[in-house]
Amino acid sequence: MGCDRNCGLITGAVIGAVVALFGGILMPVGDMLIEKTVKKESVLEEGTIAFKNWVKAGANVYRQFWIFDVQNPEEVAVNSSKIKVKQRGPYTYRVRYLAKDIITRDSKTHTISFLRPKGAIFEPSLSVGTENDTFTVLNLAVAYNNTADGVYKVFSGKDDISKVARIDTYKGKKHLSYWPSYCGMINGTDGASFPPFIEKNRVLQFFSSDICRSFYAVFGAEINLKGIPVYRFVLPPRVFASPLQNPDNHCFCTEKIISKDCTLYGVLDISKCKEGKPVYISRPHFLHASPEIAEPIEGLSPNEEEHSTYLDVEPITGFTLQFAQRLQINILVKPAKNIVALKGLKHNYLVPILWLNETATIGDEKAEKFRNQVTGKINLLGLVEMILMSVGAVMFIAFTISYCACRLKNAK
């Protein structure tokens, strides 16, 4: 009778140890299977999840405009007064609804070339007015429709998953010719996705043809987006820092007067890629800019939550599930004796024209599908591993203690 009981206790302890061991073994094996599957589905080739989402945006992408309506143009022209502006907007357009076009593959270099057509559909329900509204602003020509912004060539990731979606060339070049040195390097992806298995200490680089340069984002927070854990990466203030603070920006300081010998921060001169037009970019409402830049302008209210740029990236797949790119377009205005409207000016102005927010969020249906196909399965696997290890450990400890207690009782 005693032998049967002892043997049963030993058997229970052994079974518990085996169950716990199986749970432990399942962890690296499961991670390996997940990694293999993610790498396979992240390659940009026919049939993968990444390719389907890459060809056409998986969520509606909107571009919202807020116009700075000048309230006192006569006072400014005659008395060189402070410019009083009133923000009007948003005026919202749906963009990036067209699939990538003329896609060609190069199996030798593992790259894909394509055109990204531009289109814009006005969305009245998301706007405060119509396209016929009038404003008082500087004369600035803006176009977003029926054009393409050049041929892109990106890596498919077939041979090296760490390069997937990274831009190899833009318009046949690896470097933007209007910028010297490394300022013009075309780095990163287009921001829609990044190589998988993203860690918090990683720096994400992405290229924007609209403003003729590459940006980078750093980890800001871990948040939950529709039941999906994502990493929020944000543009740090250093991106718009002065060349003294960030030597990488020395190319974007091409004059010494407005920038006060390149010591001011918060704006970047992109005139070289805008046919010489005095165009400067900044964060909306001159967020994180030198106080001297916004001093001649009344009506600005910089706000970190509303005016910062971020990308919410699912770290396992590298897919961007939500983003907001917020930038302001400014024009440098100088006194000019030969121009009636400008001859009365006594000093230079950096005039805000508009700021835009290009944003997208994964839809509820696609979020549910993503949870079921990706995060749900990963979480289930993790839960099974923990249950097996916990149950096995409890069985092993309980049966071992019982066996020892029984031996001790028999010995007495």
Residue, then its C-alpha position, 0 to 999 in steps of 0.5 A: m500500500g505504501c509503495d503504491r502511494n509513494c510510486g504515485l507521488i513520484t509519478g505525479a512529480v515526474i509528470g509535473a516536471v515534464v509538463a513544466l519542462f515542455g512549457g519551458i521548451l515551448m517558449p524558444v520553439g514558439d518564438m522561433l515559429i513566430e519569428k519565421t512566420v513574421k519574416k515570411e509575411s513581412v517580405l514584399e512579394e506576391g501573397t504576403i500580408a505586407f505586400k497587400n498592405w504595401v500596394k495600397a494603404g490599409a486605412n484611409v489617409y487624410r490630409q488636413f489643412w489649417i490656414f493662417d488667415v491674416q487679419n491686418p494686411e494693411e497695417v502690416a504693409v503700411n506700418s510693419s506691424k505684427i501680423k495678426v493671424k486666425q487659424r481656419g480649418p480643418y479642410t480635409y482631403r482623403v489622400r493615398y487612396l490610389a494603389k502603387d503603380i507600375i510595379t517592377r521587380d528585380s530578383k538580382t538586387h531584391t528590389i521593387s520599383f514603383l510610382r506612388p500616384k498622388g490623389a486628393i478627394f475633398e471630404p466636406s463632412l470632415s471640413v469646416g467649410t468648402e473649397n470656395d472659402t476665401f482667405t488673406v494669405l501670401n500668394l502660394a501655389v499648392a498642388y496634390n492631385n493627378t501627379a506622381d512624386g517620382v520613381y521609388k526603388v525599395f528593398s523587398g527584404k527577400d534576402d535580408i529582412s532588416k532592409v524590407a521597405r527601405i528606400d534604395t533610390y528615389k528618382g534614380k538617386k540615393h542622394l538628393s542633389y540639392w542638399p550637400s553631403y549627408c543632409g541629402m541622403i535618402n534614409g529609411t522607409d516611407g513610414a508605412s512600415f518598418p523592418p519587423f521586431i522593433e525594440k524601444n531603443r531603435v531609431l526609425q527613419f523615414f523619407s518625405s518627398d513633400i519636404c525633400r528630406s529624411f526624418y527620424a523618430v525615437f521611442g516615446a511611449e507604449i500604448n494600446l491601439k484598439g486592443i493592439p500593443v504598439y510603440r509610439f515613436v515621436l519626432p524629437p526636438r533635435v530634428f528641428a534644432s539649430p546647426l549648433q545643437n544638431p550638426d546634421n542640420h547645417c545644410f538647412c541653414t543657407e542664410k545668416i540674417i534670419s537664422k542669426d548666424c544659424t543659432l535659431y532653432g525650430v525652422l528648416d530652410i527647404s528653398k533649395c528643393k522648392e525652386g528657390k522659393p523662400v519656403y521654411i518648414s516647422r512644427p505647427h504654430f512654431l512649436h519648440a521654435s526659438p521665441e524670436i521666430a514667433e514674436p512678430i506673429e499674433g494668434l499662435s498657440p503651440n500645443e504638444e498634443e495637437h502639433s507633434t508628429y508620431l508613428d504608432v508601430e506594432p513592434i513584432t510586424g513593424f507595421t505602422l497602424q496609426f500616424a500623424q505627420r504635422l508640419q507647417i509651411n512658412i514663407l520668408v518675406k523681406p522688404a522690397k522697394n520694387i514691390v508695392a505691398l512690401k516696400g513699407l516693411k521695416h524688417n523681415y517676417l517668417v510668415p506662417i501660411l498653413w499647417l497640415n496634419e496627414t493622419a491615418t488609423i487602422g480601421d475597426e475591422k482591420a484591427e480585429k483581423f490583425r488581433n485574430q491573425v497576429t497578436g491574438k495567436i501570439n498572446l494565446l501561445g504565451l498563455v499556453e506556455m505560462i499555464l504549462m509551466s505554472v501547472g507543471a511547477v505546482m504539480f512537481i512541488a506538491f507531489t515532491i512535498s507529499y512524497c517527502a512527508c510520507r517518507l518522513k512519517n513512515a520513518k517515524 
